[in-house]
Structures are given as structure tokens and as C-alpha cells.
């Protein structure tokens, strides 16, 4: 559809991103991340998401997992439930065209509750970093798509405001081809979204590694360390280091001043 002045309503092809965060309270490193994939032009978004959700739900059922998967609930003992967590992540690793990217923020350098920049309001800081991650980390990296973004529900986050600021930052910095809209941001329910649960696991693994989890001594940390170490071997990366900017399947971006 084309309207006046040569502007289209939105780019034709859609990129879906399912986002979550970890360690936004007490830890040094705050992590935001997204599992994302591009739909074929003309594909029905709802149908595509429903099919992916069905496949992931079936995988969980095959391992006897009926509840929500979450990094904070990684089983402390080996067995079918722990193997189910690995299989859930392995499905992502072995599926072409599905990717993960995250941003690691040193909150000692860039506090969420920055008193000078946003009057100590941590929620404002949270949304600011979300805006940078989406506009700079995803949209500028992969331009010319329409971004349908689903973020895990977080008390106080205004999706309309976040959508507006992400759109504005992206247009200002990337100067994309003329279109009225480039993204939408909606809240999702992680309890009922397997894609958000997958993001939670991957973001949690990165945050665990960056916040000293690999050195912790407890049964809880041991099982998480085992899952994180397994993920490192599968990806052939170090979760405690930034990946090259061009890394595709699994990208760790560390926020640094320019």
C-alpha cells in the first residue's frame, strides 16, 4: 500500500523478536536479549508464531515438562527435566534462520537509576537501554524489515512509549527508506510463550556467566554452570566475552562508550 508523498505504510518483510532481560536488580551486569527470525514476505504472523509455539510445546511435553522453563528454575539434579532444558535450547541451536542477540550493560558504569540523566528512575533507565538495544543492536544491524517486538511483561513499562522512542531513534540514526512505521512493541506473557521462555534461558545463561556464576560454589550454581558450559561448547564461544559484531547465530554485544 502506498500513500501520499511516496511513503509506504511499512516495510514488506517482517522480523519477529521476542525479548527478555536478566539481572536488572542486584548484579553488576544487566542483560537484554532477543530471539528473532524473519518471516517470508506475505506470511501470516499469528500462524507462524502459533506453529513455532506448538513445536516447542511438543518438545517440552516429550520431556515431561508441563511448566514454564526459566533460567532461575534450571533443575539442580541431572535427569529428564535437565535434559529437557538442554533439548529446548538445542532446538534453537539446530534451527536455521533463528538467532539470538543480547546487550550486556555494566551498571556500575551505566546505572539504571542514573541520578544525573533520568533523576534516579530505574524504570526510565531500563527503557532507555531497551531502546538502544532494539534500535541500534537489531534494527540498524538488519534494516529494511518491519519489526514486531514482543517483550516480557515488566511492571511499569509503557510499550507505546517504548515503541515511539525506538521508532524515533531508528529513523534518526539509520535513515531508512520512506515508510510511516518500522516497528511495533507489545507485551507478552512469558508464562504462556515458549519463545519468551527460550529467550529467558539464553539471556539468563549470559547474565549468569558475566556475573560470576561460573565461579560460584553451590548445587544450584553447579547445574547452571553445567548448562552454560554445555552451551559454550555447542556454540564454540565464551559466554563471558563479547562476540564479533557480525556474529549471527549467537551475538553478545557489550555496551561501550563511543
Secondary structure, DSSP 8 states (H G I E B T S, - for coil): -B-GGG-EEE-SSEEEEEEEEE--SSSSEEEEEEEEEE--TT--HHHHHHHHHHHHHHHHHHTT--S---GGG--SS-SHHHHHHHHHHHHHHTSTTEEEEEEEEETTTS-TT-HHHHTT-HHHHHHHHHHHIIIIIIITTT-SSEEEEEEE--TT--HHHHHHHHHHHHHHHH--SSEEE-EEEEEE-GGG-HHHHHHHHHHHHHHHHHTTGGG--SHHHHHHHHHHHHHHHHHTS-TTS---TT--SEEEEE----
